[in-house]
Amino acid sequence: MIKVCKFGGTSMADGTNIARVADIVNADPARRYVVVSAPGKRYGADIKITDLLYETAKNVRETGAAGEAFEKVKERFLGIARELKLEGIEQILLETEAEILRENSEDFAASRGEYLSARITAQLLGVPFLDARRYVKFGADGKLDGEKTFALLREGLKGIPRAVVSGFYGEDANGKVKTFSRGGSDISGAIVARAAGADLYENWTDVSGFLACDPRIVQNPRRIRSLSYKELRELSYMGANVLHSESIFPVREADIPIRIKNTFRPEDEGTDILPTSKYRFTEKTVTGIAGKKNFTVIFIEKSLMNAEIGFTHKVLTVLLKHGISFEHMPSGIDTMSFVIDSEELKNGVLEEICRDIEAAVKPDNLHTYDDISLIAVVGHGMSRNVGTSARLFGAIARAGINVRMIDQGSSELNIIVGVDNENYERTLRAVYDEFFNE
């Protein structure tokens, strides 16, 4: 059996934690390949290494020197090396600083957190270090070149029983280091899992799996024992941030299960994320509930809208012109709404879009509503249990909350409701109580 393990920033925060990582890896011979993040926060007011490296890149760009930010990076890694009784890290840091100055690139500087973490972890485990720059390749369009990457990694891992691979970055078409978006080490871990032909991709973090609802809002929510890739995408997209939502694609295509585990409680069972071929339906109606605040709804009404060819295209062209993406598009026979993240509509953008829509389709009415929250109720069991919608809206009604919007996909995997921001927490609690405190 082959397991690929990815350890997040909290797991790599200091020497004690990294020693715990080594113990976890060494406890199971099947844990063959390890991907690590840059050190995260050790305490609430601490600064993540990646943030210090972004500040370092800014210093280099503006002053030509790495500055105080990189001194803090060096101090942090030297402290880790002392805790773990590792040698040679000071020289690696000096070489890294020189490379940051020479490259003068934000992506290169940001990638050094994962690079240094991986060097330290490989030395501690006594296994080879594989630099992702040699194996993870991006095309001229800036997207991952999966075919080339998987081929290079398969060849690189061949004959190496155990190794540590740096996460978060690769190399672009011009031979320069390029990073994924923040949280991209999850993607790196999934890439390595697929290239290695893993039987299981373990993602180690600081929680014991997915919870059925936000624990900051619902007290002691239940742990989700297993969910499908599709359920994960829905919950992650709506704010359940245990796992980078894009990271599932490399393993999804290869039908590799994911297991979320807690570095600080390795004995906990965790959560399994399963491909469709391995997912087993249970009696549960709802798998999880997640949500986000601060959306704006653009509501358009026009008689005989359905008979006007190209109506939707004209509206979408306005959004395209302004570079705006929408989250949902509930519609009726003569109405259409676009739900958009309010952050995208600041500084007069909303007013410009409304003027352009008026000119493009001449609606009978056009209104906007802001301060809207979206709550997604997710689960394969919803389509298999009669009365799920009635229970959902009954729970919301009993809590005295007015629903501003309803959207349900044809797959019946989720129902999304929109409520005023002020009712967000109350709605989550009401829905959770209905389906999980039966």
Contacts in CASP RR format, 6 or more apart in sequence:
PFRMAT RR
TARGET T0000
AUTHOR 0000-0000-0000
METHOD contacts of the structure
MODEL  1
MIKVCKFGGTSMADGTNIARVADIVNADPARRYVVVSAPGKRYGADIKIT
DLLYETAKNVRETGAAGEAFEKVKERFLGIARELKLEGIEQILLETEAEI
LRENSEDFAASRGEYLSARITAQLLGVPFLDARRYVKFGADGKLDGEKTF
ALLREGLKGIPRAVVSGFYGEDANGKVKTFSRGGSDISGAIVARAAGADL
YENWTDVSGFLACDPRIVQNPRRIRSLSYKELRELSYMGANVLHSESIFP
VREADIPIRIKNTFRPEDEGTDILPTSKYRFTEKTVTGIAGKKNFTVIFI
EKSLMNAEIGFTHKVLTVLLKHGISFEHMPSGIDTMSFVIDSEELKNGVL
EEICRDIEAAVKPDNLHTYDDISLIAVVGHGMSRNVGTSARLFGAIARAG
INVRMIDQGSSELNIIVGVDNENYERTLRAVYDEFFNE
1 30 0 8 1.000
1 199 0 8 1.000
1 200 0 8 1.000
2 30 0 8 1.000
2 32 0 8 1.000
2 33 0 8 1.000
2 196 0 8 1.000
2 197 0 8 1.000
2 198 0 8 1.000
2 199 0 8 1.000
2 200 0 8 1.000
3 28 0 8 1.000
3 30 0 8 1.000
3 31 0 8 1.000
3 32 0 8 1.000
3 198 0 8 1.000
3 199 0 8 1.000
3 200 0 8 1.000
3 201 0 8 1.000
3 202 0 8 1.000
4 32 0 8 1.000
4 33 0 8 1.000
4 34 0 8 1.000
4 35 0 8 1.000
4 189 0 8 1.000
4 192 0 8 1.000
4 193 0 8 1.000
4 196 0 8 1.000
4 198 0 8 1.000
4 200 0 8 1.000
4 201 0 8 1.000
4 202 0 8 1.000
5 24 0 8 1.000
5 25 0 8 1.000
5 31 0 8 1.000
5 33 0 8 1.000
5 34 0 8 1.000
5 35 0 8 1.000
5 202 0 8 1.000
5 203 0 8 1.000
5 204 0 8 1.000
6 34 0 8 1.000
6 35 0 8 1.000
6 36 0 8 1.000
6 37 0 8 1.000
6 185 0 8 1.000
6 186 0 8 1.000
6 188 0 8 1.000
6 189 0 8 1.000
6 190 0 8 1.000
6 192 0 8 1.000
6 201 0 8 1.000
6 202 0 8 1.000
6 203 0 8 1.000
6 204 0 8 1.000
7 21 0 8 1.000
7 34 0 8 1.000
7 35 0 8 1.000
7 36 0 8 1.000
7 37 0 8 1.000
7 204 0 8 1.000
7 263 0 8 1.000
8 36 0 8 1.000
8 37 0 8 1.000
8 40 0 8 1.000
8 185 0 8 1.000
8 204 0 8 1.000
8 205 0 8 1.000
8 263 0 8 1.000
9 37 0 8 1.000
9 38 0 8 1.000
9 39 0 8 1.000
9 40 0 8 1.000
9 48 0 8 1.000
9 185 0 8 1.000
10 17 0 8 1.000
10 40 0 8 1.000
10 41 0 8 1.000
10 205 0 8 1.000
10 206 0 8 1.000
10 263 0 8 1.000
11 17 0 8 1.000
11 18 0 8 1.000
11 20 0 8 1.000
11 21 0 8 1.000
11 36 0 8 1.000
11 37 0 8 1.000
11 204 0 8 1.000
11 205 0 8 1.000
11 206 0 8 1.000
11 263 0 8 1.000
12 18 0 8 1.000
12 21 0 8 1.000
12 36 0 8 1.000
12 37 0 8 1.000
12 38 0 8 1.000
12 39 0 8 1.000
12 40 0 8 1.000
12 117 0 8 1.000
12 121 0 8 1.000
13 39 0 8 1.000
13 40 0 8 1.000
13 41 0 8 1.000
13 42 0 8 1.000
13 46 0 8 1.000
14 39 0 8 1.000
14 42 0 8 1.000
14 80 0 8 1.000
14 83 0 8 1.000
15 79 0 8 1.000
15 80 0 8 1.000
15 83 0 8 1.000
15 84 0 8 1.000
16 83 0 8 1.000
17 263 0 8 1.000
18 80 0 8 1.000
18 83 0 8 1.000
18 84 0 8 1.000
18 120 0 8 1.000
18 121 0 8 1.000
18 124 0 8 1.000
19 83 0 8 1.000
19 84 0 8 1.000
19 124 0 8 1.000
20 263 0 8 1.000
20 264 0 8 1.000
21 34 0 8 1.000
21 36 0 8 1.000
21 121 0 8 1.000
21 204 0 8 1.000
21 263 0 8 1.000
22 121 0 8 1.000
22 124 0 8 1.000
22 125 0 8 1.000
24 31 0 8 1.000
24 204 0 8 1.000
24 263 0 8 1.000
24 266 0 8 1.000
25 31 0 8 1.000
25 34 0 8 1.000
25 125 0 8 1.000
26 125 0 8 1.000
27 266 0 8 1.000
30 199 0 8 1.000
30 200 0 8 1.000
31 202 0 8 1.000
32 161 0 8 1.000
32 162 0 8 1.000
32 163 0 8 1.000
32 196 0 8 1.000
33 157 0 8 1.000
33 162 0 8 1.000
33 163 0 8 1.000
33 164 0 8 1.000
33 165 0 8 1.000
33 192 0 8 1.000
33 193 0 8 1.000
33 196 0 8 1.000
33 198 0 8 1.000
34 121 0 8 1.000
34 125 0 8 1.000
34 162 0 8 1.000
34 163 0 8 1.000
34 164 0 8 1.000
34 165 0 8 1.000
35 118 0 8 1.000
35 164 0 8 1.000
35 165 0 8 1.000
35 166 0 8 1.000
35 167 0 8 1.000
35 185 0 8 1.000
35 188 0 8 1.000
35 189 0 8 1.000
35 192 0 8 1.000
36 114 0 8 1.000
36 117 0 8 1.000
36 118 0 8 1.000
36 121 0 8 1.000
36 164 0 8 1.000
36 166 0 8 1.000
36 167 0 8 1.000
36 185 0 8 1.000
37 114 0 8 1.000
37 117 0 8 1.000
37 167 0 8 1.000
37 168 0 8 1.000
37 183 0 8 1.000
37 185 0 8 1.000
38 48 0 8 1.000
38 49 0 8 1.000
38 50 0 8 1.000
38 53 0 8 1.000
38 113 0 8 1.000
38 114 0 8 1.000
38 116 0 8 1.000
38 117 0 8 1.000
38 168 0 8 1.000
39 48 0 8 1.000
39 49 0 8 1.000
39 76 0 8 1.000
39 77 0 8 1.000
39 80 0 8 1.000
39 113 0 8 1.000
39 117 0 8 1.000
40 46 0 8 1.000
40 48 0 8 1.000
40 49 0 8 1.000
40 50 0 8 1.000
41 47 0 8 1.000
41 48 0 8 1.000
47 72 0 8 1.000
49 73 0 8 1.000
49 76 0 8 1.000
49 113 0 8 1.000
50 110 0 8 1.000
50 113 0 8 1.000
50 182 0 8 1.000
52 69 0 8 1.000
52 70 0 8 1.000
52 72 0 8 1.000
52 73 0 8 1.000
52 76 0 8 1.000
53 69 0 8 1.000
53 70 0 8 1.000
53 73 0 8 1.000
53 109 0 8 1.000
53 110 0 8 1.000
53 112 0 8 1.000
53 113 0 8 1.000
54 106 0 8 1.000
54 109 0 8 1.000
54 110 0 8 1.000
55 69 0 8 1.000
56 66 0 8 1.000
56 67 0 8 1.000
56 69 0 8 1.000
56 70 0 8 1.000
56 73 0 8 1.000
56 100 0 8 1.000
56 109 0 8 1.000
57 100 0 8 1.000
57 105 0 8 1.000
57 106 0 8 1.000
57 108 0 8 1.000
57 109 0 8 1.000
57 110 0 8 1.000
58 106 0 8 1.000
59 65 0 8 1.000
59 66 0 8 1.000
59 67 0 8 1.000
59 68 0 8 1.000
59 69 0 8 1.000
59 70 0 8 1.000
60 66 0 8 1.000
60 100 0 8 1.000
60 101 0 8 1.000
60 104 0 8 1.000
60 109 0 8 1.000
61 104 0 8 1.000
61 106 0 8 1.000
64 101 0 8 1.000
64 104 0 8 1.000
65 101 0 8 1.000
66 97 0 8 1.000
66 100 0 8 1.000
66 101 0 8 1.000
70 97 0 8 1.000
70 100 0 8 1.000
73 93 0 8 1.000
73 112 0 8 1.000
73 113 0 8 1.000
74 93 0 8 1.000
74 97 0 8 1.000
77 89 0 8 1.000
77 93 0 8 1.000
77 116 0 8 1.000
77 120 0 8 1.000
78 89 0 8 1.000
78 90 0 8 1.000
78 93 0 8 1.000
80 89 0 8 1.000
80 120 0 8 1.000
81 87 0 8 1.000
81 88 0 8 1.000
81 89 0 8 1.000
81 90 0 8 1.000
81 120 0 8 1.000
84 120 0 8 1.000
84 124 0 8 1.000
86 120 0 8 1.000
86 123 0 8 1.000
86 124 0 8 1.000
89 116 0 8 1.000
89 119 0 8 1.000
89 120 0 8 1.000
92 116 0 8 1.000
92 119 0 8 1.000
93 116 0 8 1.000
96 112 0 8 1.000
96 115 0 8 1.000
96 116 0 8 1.000
99 108 0 8 1.000
99 112 0 8 1.000
100 108 0 8 1.000
100 109 0 8 1.000
100 112 0 8 1.000
103 109 0 8 1.000
103 176 0 8 1.000
103 177 0 8 1.000
105 176 0 8 1.000
105 177 0 8 1.000
107 169 0 8 1.000
107 176 0 8 1.000
107 177 0 8 1.000
107 178 0 8 1.000
107 179 0 8 1.000
108 176 0 8 1.000
108 177 0 8 1.000
110 168 0 8 1.000
110 169 0 8 1.000
110 179 0 8 1.000
111 166 0 8 1.000
111 168 0 8 1.000
111 169 0 8 1.000
111 170 0 8 1.000
111 177 0 8 1.000
111 179 0 8 1.000
113 168 0 8 1.000
114 132 0 8 1.000
114 166 0 8 1.000
114 167 0 8 1.000
114 168 0 8 1.000
114 169 0 8 1.000
114 185 0 8 1.000
114 188 0 8 1.000
115 131 0 8 1.000
115 166 0 8 1.000
115 169 0 8 1.000
117 166 0 8 1.000
118 129 0 8 1.000
118 131 0 8 1.000
118 164 0 8 1.000
118 165 0 8 1.000
118 166 0 8 1.000
118 167 0 8 1.000
119 129 0 8 1.000
121 164 0 8 1.000
122 128 0 8 1.000
122 129 0 8 1.000
122 163 0 8 1.000
122 164 0 8 1.000
123 129 0 8 1.000
125 162 0 8 1.000
125 164 0 8 1.000
127 162 0 8 1.000
127 163 0 8 1.000
127 164 0 8 1.000
128 160 0 8 1.000
128 162 0 8 1.000
128 163 0 8 1.000
128 164 0 8 1.000
129 163 0 8 1.000
129 164 0 8 1.000
129 166 0 8 1.000
130 156 0 8 1.000
130 157 0 8 1.000
130 160 0 8 1.000
130 163 0 8 1.000
130 164 0 8 1.000
130 165 0 8 1.000
130 166 0 8 1.000
131 166 0 8 1.000
132 165 0 8 1.000
132 166 0 8 1.000
132 167 0 8 1.000
132 168 0 8 1.000
132 169 0 8 1.000
132 170 0 8 1.000
132 188 0 8 1.000
133 169 0 8 1.000
133 170 0 8 1.000
133 171 0 8 1.000
133 177 0 8 1.000
134 152 0 8 1.000
134 171 0 8 1.000
135 149 0 8 1.000
135 152 0 8 1.000
135 153 0 8 1.000
135 156 0 8 1.000
135 165 0 8 1.000
135 170 0 8 1.000
135 195 0 8 1.000
136 144 0 8 1.000
136 149 0 8 1.000
136 152 0 8 1.000
136 153 0 8 1.000
136 169 0 8 1.000
136 170 0 8 1.000
136 171 0 8 1.000
136 188 0 8 1.000
136 191 0 8 1.000
137 144 0 8 1.000
137 145 0 8 1.000
137 146 0 8 1.000
137 148 0 8 1.000
137 149 0 8 1.000
137 152 0 8 1.000
137 170 0 8 1.000
137 171 0 8 1.000
137 172 0 8 1.000
137 173 0 8 1.000
138 144 0 8 1.000
138 145 0 8 1.000
138 170 0 8 1.000
138 171 0 8 1.000
138 172 0 8 1.000
138 173 0 8 1.000
138 178 0 8 1.000
139 145 0 8 1.000
139 172 0 8 1.000
139 173 0 8 1.000
140 173 0 8 1.000
142 172 0 8 1.000
142 173 0 8 1.000
142 178 0 8 1.000
144 187 0 8 1.000
144 191 0 8 1.000
146 191 0 8 1.000
146 250 0 8 1.000
149 191 0 8 1.000
149 195 0 8 1.000
150 191 0 8 1.000
150 194 0 8 1.000
150 195 0 8 1.000
153 165 0 8 1.000
153 191 0 8 1.000
153 192 0 8 1.000
153 195 0 8 1.000
153 196 0 8 1.000
154 195 0 8 1.000
154 196 0 8 1.000
157 163 0 8 1.000
157 192 0 8 1.000
157 195 0 8 1.000
157 196 0 8 1.000
165 188 0 8 1.000
165 189 0 8 1.000
165 192 0 8 1.000
166 188 0 8 1.000
167 184 0 8 1.000
167 185 0 8 1.000
167 188 0 8 1.000
167 189 0 8 1.000
168 179 0 8 1.000
168 180 0 8 1.000
168 183 0 8 1.000
168 184 0 8 1.000
168 185 0 8 1.000
168 188 0 8 1.000
169 177 0 8 1.000
169 178 0 8 1.000
169 179 0 8 1.000
169 180 0 8 1.000
169 188 0 8 1.000
170 177 0 8 1.000
170 178 0 8 1.000
170 179 0 8 1.000
171 177 0 8 1.000
171 178 0 8 1.000
172 178 0 8 1.000
180 187 0 8 1.000
180 188 0 8 1.000
181 246 0 8 1.000
183 244 0 8 1.000
184 244 0 8 1.000
184 246 0 8 1.000
184 247 0 8 1.000
185 244 0 8 1.000
186 203 0 8 1.000
186 243 0 8 1.000
186 244 0 8 1.000
186 246 0 8 1.000
186 247 0 8 1.000
187 244 0 8 1.000
187 246 0 8 1.000
187 247 0 8 1.000
187 250 0 8 1.000
189 201 0 8 1.000
189 203 0 8 1.000
189 247 0 8 1.000
190 201 0 8 1.000
190 247 0 8 1.000
190 248 0 8 1.000
190 249 0 8 1.000
190 250 0 8 1.000
190 251 0 8 1.000
190 256 0 8 1.000
190 258 0 8 1.000
191 250 0 8 1.000
192 198 0 8 1.000
193 201 0 8 1.000
193 250 0 8 1.000
193 251 0 8 1.000
193 254 0 8 1.000
193 256 0 8 1.000
194 250 0 8 1.000
194 251 0 8 1.000
194 253 0 8 1.000
194 254 0 8 1.000
194 256 0 8 1.000
197 254 0 8 1.000
197 256 0 8 1.000
198 251 0 8 1.000
198 256 0 8 1.000
199 256 0 8 1.000
199 257 0 8 1.000
200 256 0 8 1.000
200 257 0 8 1.000
200 258 0 8 1.000
200 259 0 8 1.000
201 251 0 8 1.000
201 256 0 8 1.000
201 257 0 8 1.000
201 258 0 8 1.000
201 259 0 8 1.000
202 258 0 8 1.000
202 259 0 8 1.000
202 261 0 8 1.000
203 243 0 8 1.000
203 247 0 8 1.000
203 258 0 8 1.000
203 259 0 8 1.000
203 260 0 8 1.000
203 261 0 8 1.000
204 261 0 8 1.000
204 262 0 8 1.000
204 263 0 8 1.000
205 242 0 8 1.000
205 260 0 8 1.000
205 261 0 8 1.000
205 262 0 8 1.000
205 263 0 8 1.000
206 262 0 8 1.000
206 263 0 8 1.000
206 264 0 8 1.000
207 242 0 8 1.000
207 260 0 8 1.000
207 262 0 8 1.000
208 223 0 8 1.000
208 260 0 8 1.000
208 261 0 8 1.000
208 262 0 8 1.000
208 265 0 8 1.000
208 268 0 8 1.000
208 269 0 8 1.000
208 270 0 8 1.000
208 271 0 8 1.000
209 223 0 8 1.000
209 224 0 8 1.000
209 242 0 8 1.000
209 260 0 8 1.000
209 261 0 8 1.000
209 262 0 8 1.000
209 268 0 8 1.000
209 270 0 8 1.000
209 271 0 8 1.000
210 223 0 8 1.000
210 224 0 8 1.000
210 227 0 8 1.000
210 232 0 8 1.000
210 235 0 8 1.000
210 240 0 8 1.000
210 242 0 8 1.000
210 260 0 8 1.000
210 271 0 8 1.000
210 288 0 8 1.000
211 221 0 8 1.000
211 222 0 8 1.000
211 223 0 8 1.000
211 224 0 8 1.000
211 240 0 8 1.000
212 218 0 8 1.000
212 221 0 8 1.000
212 222 0 8 1.000
212 223 0 8 1.000
212 224 0 8 1.000
212 286 0 8 1.000
212 287 0 8 1.000
212 288 0 8 1.000
212 289 0 8 1.000
212 432 0 8 1.000
212 436 0 8 1.000
213 221 0 8 1.000
213 288 0 8 1.000
213 289 0 8 1.000
213 290 0 8 1.000
213 428 0 8 1.000
213 432 0 8 1.000
213 436 0 8 1.000
214 221 0 8 1.000
214 240 0 8 1.000
214 290 0 8 1.000
214 291 0 8 1.000
214 428 0 8 1.000
215 221 0 8 1.000
217 425 0 8 1.000
217 428 0 8 1.000
217 429 0 8 1.000
218 428 0 8 1.000
218 429 0 8 1.000
218 432 0 8 1.000
221 432 0 8 1.000
221 436 0 8 1.000
222 436 0 8 1.000
223 269 0 8 1.000
223 270 0 8 1.000
223 271 0 8 1.000
224 271 0 8 1.000
224 287 0 8 1.000
224 288 0 8 1.000
225 269 0 8 1.000
225 270 0 8 1.000
225 271 0 8 1.000
225 272 0 8 1.000
226 271 0 8 1.000
226 272 0 8 1.000
226 273 0 8 1.000
226 274 0 8 1.000
226 279 0 8 1.000
226 280 0 8 1.000
227 235 0 8 1.000
227 271 0 8 1.000
227 272 0 8 1.000
227 273 0 8 1.000
227 274 0 8 1.000
227 287 0 8 1.000
227 288 0 8 1.000
227 379 0 8 1.000
228 273 0 8 1.000
228 274 0 8 1.000
228 275 0 8 1.000
228 276 0 8 1.000
228 279 0 8 1.000
228 380 0 8 1.000
229 248 0 8 1.000
229 252 0 8 1.000
229 273 0 8 1.000
229 274 0 8 1.000
229 275 0 8 1.000
229 276 0 8 1.000
230 276 0 8 1.000
230 380 0 8 1.000
230 411 0 8 1.000
230 413 0 8 1.000
231 287 0 8 1.000
231 288 0 8 1.000
231 378 0 8 1.000
231 379 0 8 1.000
231 380 0 8 1.000
231 413 0 8 1.000
232 243 0 8 1.000
232 245 0 8 1.000
232 248 0 8 1.000
232 273 0 8 1.000
233 245 0 8 1.000
233 248 0 8 1.000
234 290 0 8 1.000
234 376 0 8 1.000
234 378 0 8 1.000
234 379 0 8 1.000
234 413 0 8 1.000
234 414 0 8 1.000
235 287 0 8 1.000
235 288 0 8 1.000
235 290 0 8 1.000
235 376 0 8 1.000
235 378 0 8 1.000
236 242 0 8 1.000
236 243 0 8 1.000
236 244 0 8 1.000
236 245 0 8 1.000
237 245 0 8 1.000
237 376 0 8 1.000
238 290 0 8 1.000
238 291 0 8 1.000
238 292 0 8 1.000
238 374 0 8 1.000
238 375 0 8 1.000
238 376 0 8 1.000
238 378 0 8 1.000
238 416 0 8 1.000
239 290 0 8 1.000
239 291 0 8 1.000
239 292 0 8 1.000
240 288 0 8 1.000
240 290 0 8 1.000
242 260 0 8 1.000
242 271 0 8 1.000
243 258 0 8 1.000
243 260 0 8 1.000
243 273 0 8 1.000
248 258 0 8 1.000
248 273 0 8 1.000
251 257 0 8 1.000
251 258 0 8 1.000
252 275 0 8 1.000
255 275 0 8 1.000
255 277 0 8 1.000
255 278 0 8 1.000
256 275 0 8 1.000
257 272 0 8 1.000
257 273 0 8 1.000
257 274 0 8 1.000
257 275 0 8 1.000
257 278 0 8 1.000
258 272 0 8 1.000
258 273 0 8 1.000
259 270 0 8 1.000
259 271 0 8 1.000
259 272 0 8 1.000
259 273 0 8 1.000
260 270 0 8 1.000
260 271 0 8 1.000
260 273 0 8 1.000
261 268 0 8 1.000
261 270 0 8 1.000
262 268 0 8 1.000
262 270 0 8 1.000
274 280 0 8 1.000
279 380 0 8 1.000
281 380 0 8 1.000
281 381 0 8 1.000
281 384 0 8 1.000
284 379 0 8 1.000
284 381 0 8 1.000
285 379 0 8 1.000
285 381 0 8 1.000
285 382 0 8 1.000
285 385 0 8 1.000
285 388 0 8 1.000
285 391 0 8 1.000
285 435 0 8 1.000
286 377 0 8 1.000
286 378 0 8 1.000
286 379 0 8 1.000
286 381 0 8 1.000
286 382 0 8 1.000
286 388 0 8 1.000
286 435 0 8 1.000
286 436 0 8 1.000
287 378 0 8 1.000
287 379 0 8 1.000
287 380 0 8 1.000
287 381 0 8 1.000
288 377 0 8 1.000
288 378 0 8 1.000
288 379 0 8 1.000
289 375 0 8 1.000
289 376 0 8 1.000
289 377 0 8 1.000
289 378 0 8 1.000
289 428 0 8 1.000
289 431 0 8 1.000
289 432 0 8 1.000
289 435 0 8 1.000
290 375 0 8 1.000
290 376 0 8 1.000
290 378 0 8 1.000
291 373 0 8 1.000
291 374 0 8 1.000
291 375 0 8 1.000
291 376 0 8 1.000
291 424 0 8 1.000
291 428 0 8 1.000
292 373 0 8 1.000
292 374 0 8 1.000
293 373 0 8 1.000
293 421 0 8 1.000
293 424 0 8 1.000
294 341 0 8 1.000
294 342 0 8 1.000
294 343 0 8 1.000
294 371 0 8 1.000
294 372 0 8 1.000
294 373 0 8 1.000
294 421 0 8 1.000
295 327 0 8 1.000
295 339 0 8 1.000
295 340 0 8 1.000
295 341 0 8 1.000
295 342 0 8 1.000
295 370 0 8 1.000
295 372 0 8 1.000
295 373 0 8 1.000
295 374 0 8 1.000
295 418 0 8 1.000
296 339 0 8 1.000
296 340 0 8 1.000
296 341 0 8 1.000
296 342 0 8 1.000
296 345 0 8 1.000
296 350 0 8 1.000
296 368 0 8 1.000
296 369 0 8 1.000
296 370 0 8 1.000
296 372 0 8 1.000
297 337 0 8 1.000
297 338 0 8 1.000
297 339 0 8 1.000
297 340 0 8 1.000
297 368 0 8 1.000
297 369 0 8 1.000
297 370 0 8 1.000
297 372 0 8 1.000
297 404 0 8 1.000
297 405 0 8 1.000
298 337 0 8 1.000
298 338 0 8 1.000
298 340 0 8 1.000
298 350 0 8 1.000
298 353 0 8 1.000
298 354 0 8 1.000
298 357 0 8 1.000
298 366 0 8 1.000
298 367 0 8 1.000
298 368 0 8 1.000
299 335 0 8 1.000
299 336 0 8 1.000
299 337 0 8 1.000
299 365 0 8 1.000
299 366 0 8 1.000
299 367 0 8 1.000
299 368 0 8 1.000
299 369 0 8 1.000
300 315 0 8 1.000
300 335 0 8 1.000
300 336 0 8 1.000
300 337 0 8 1.000
300 338 0 8 1.000
300 357 0 8 1.000
300 361 0 8 1.000
300 363 0 8 1.000
300 365 0 8 1.000
300 366 0 8 1.000
301 334 0 8 1.000
301 335 0 8 1.000
301 336 0 8 1.000
301 363 0 8 1.000
301 364 0 8 1.000
301 365 0 8 1.000
301 366 0 8 1.000
302 308 0 8 1.000
302 311 0 8 1.000
302 334 0 8 1.000
302 361 0 8 1.000
302 362 0 8 1.000
302 363 0 8 1.000
302 364 0 8 1.000
302 365 0 8 1.000
303 334 0 8 1.000
303 364 0 8 1.000
304 334 0 8 1.000
305 311 0 8 1.000
305 333 0 8 1.000
305 334 0 8 1.000
305 335 0 8 1.000
305 336 0 8 1.000
306 333 0 8 1.000
306 334 0 8 1.000
308 361 0 8 1.000
311 336 0 8 1.000
311 361 0 8 1.000
312 336 0 8 1.000
314 360 0 8 1.000
314 361 0 8 1.000
315 336 0 8 1.000
315 338 0 8 1.000
315 357 0 8 1.000
315 360 0 8 1.000
315 361 0 8 1.000
317 360 0 8 1.000
318 353 0 8 1.000
318 356 0 8 1.000
318 357 0 8 1.000
318 360 0 8 1.000
319 325 0 8 1.000
319 326 0 8 1.000
319 338 0 8 1.000
319 353 0 8 1.000
321 356 0 8 1.000
322 349 0 8 1.000
322 352 0 8 1.000
322 353 0 8 1.000
322 356 0 8 1.000
324 340 0 8 1.000
324 344 0 8 1.000
324 345 0 8 1.000
324 349 0 8 1.000
324 353 0 8 1.000
325 340 0 8 1.000
325 344 0 8 1.000
326 338 0 8 1.000
326 339 0 8 1.000
326 340 0 8 1.000
327 339 0 8 1.000
327 340 0 8 1.000
327 341 0 8 1.000
327 374 0 8 1.000
328 337 0 8 1.000
328 338 0 8 1.000
328 339 0 8 1.000
328 374 0 8 1.000
328 405 0 8 1.000
328 407 0 8 1.000
328 416 0 8 1.000
329 336 0 8 1.000
329 337 0 8 1.000
329 338 0 8 1.000
329 339 0 8 1.000
330 336 0 8 1.000
330 337 0 8 1.000
330 339 0 8 1.000
330 405 0 8 1.000
330 406 0 8 1.000
330 407 0 8 1.000
331 337 0 8 1.000
337 405 0 8 1.000
339 372 0 8 1.000
339 374 0 8 1.000
339 405 0 8 1.000
339 407 0 8 1.000
342 370 0 8 1.000
342 371 0 8 1.000
345 353 0 8 1.000
350 368 0 8 1.000
354 366 0 8 1.000
354 368 0 8 1.000
357 363 0 8 1.000
357 366 0 8 1.000
358 366 0 8 1.000
369 404 0 8 1.000
371 420 0 8 1.000
371 421 0 8 1.000
371 422 0 8 1.000
372 404 0 8 1.000
372 405 0 8 1.000
372 418 0 8 1.000
372 419 0 8 1.000
372 420 0 8 1.000
372 421 0 8 1.000
373 418 0 8 1.000
373 419 0 8 1.000
373 420 0 8 1.000
373 421 0 8 1.000
373 423 0 8 1.000
373 424 0 8 1.000
373 427 0 8 1.000
374 405 0 8 1.000
374 416 0 8 1.000
374 417 0 8 1.000
374 418 0 8 1.000
375 416 0 8 1.000
375 417 0 8 1.000
375 418 0 8 1.000
375 419 0 8 1.000
375 424 0 8 1.000
375 427 0 8 1.000
375 428 0 8 1.000
375 431 0 8 1.000
376 414 0 8 1.000
376 415 0 8 1.000
376 416 0 8 1.000
377 392 0 8 1.000
377 414 0 8 1.000
377 415 0 8 1.000
377 416 0 8 1.000
377 417 0 8 1.000
377 431 0 8 1.000
377 435 0 8 1.000
378 413 0 8 1.000
378 414 0 8 1.000
379 413 0 8 1.000
379 414 0 8 1.000
380 413 0 8 1.000
381 388 0 8 1.000
382 388 0 8 1.000
382 412 0 8 1.000
382 413 0 8 1.000
382 414 0 8 1.000
382 415 0 8 1.000
383 411 0 8 1.000
383 412 0 8 1.000
383 413 0 8 1.000
388 415 0 8 1.000
389 408 0 8 1.000
389 415 0 8 1.000
391 434 0 8 1.000
391 435 0 8 1.000
392 415 0 8 1.000
392 417 0 8 1.000
392 431 0 8 1.000
392 434 0 8 1.000
393 403 0 8 1.000
393 417 0 8 1.000
394 434 0 8 1.000
395 430 0 8 1.000
395 431 0 8 1.000
395 433 0 8 1.000
395 434 0 8 1.000
396 403 0 8 1.000
396 417 0 8 1.000
396 419 0 8 1.000
396 427 0 8 1.000
396 430 0 8 1.000
396 431 0 8 1.000
398 430 0 8 1.000
399 426 0 8 1.000
399 427 0 8 1.000
399 429 0 8 1.000
399 430 0 8 1.000
401 419 0 8 1.000
401 423 0 8 1.000
401 426 0 8 1.000
401 427 0 8 1.000
401 430 0 8 1.000
402 419 0 8 1.000
402 420 0 8 1.000
402 423 0 8 1.000
403 417 0 8 1.000
403 418 0 8 1.000
403 419 0 8 1.000
404 418 0 8 1.000
404 419 0 8 1.000
404 420 0 8 1.000
405 416 0 8 1.000
405 417 0 8 1.000
405 418 0 8 1.000
406 415 0 8 1.000
406 416 0 8 1.000
406 417 0 8 1.000
406 418 0 8 1.000
407 415 0 8 1.000
407 416 0 8 1.000
407 417 0 8 1.000
408 414 0 8 1.000
408 415 0 8 1.000
408 416 0 8 1.000
417 427 0 8 1.000
419 427 0 8 1.000
END
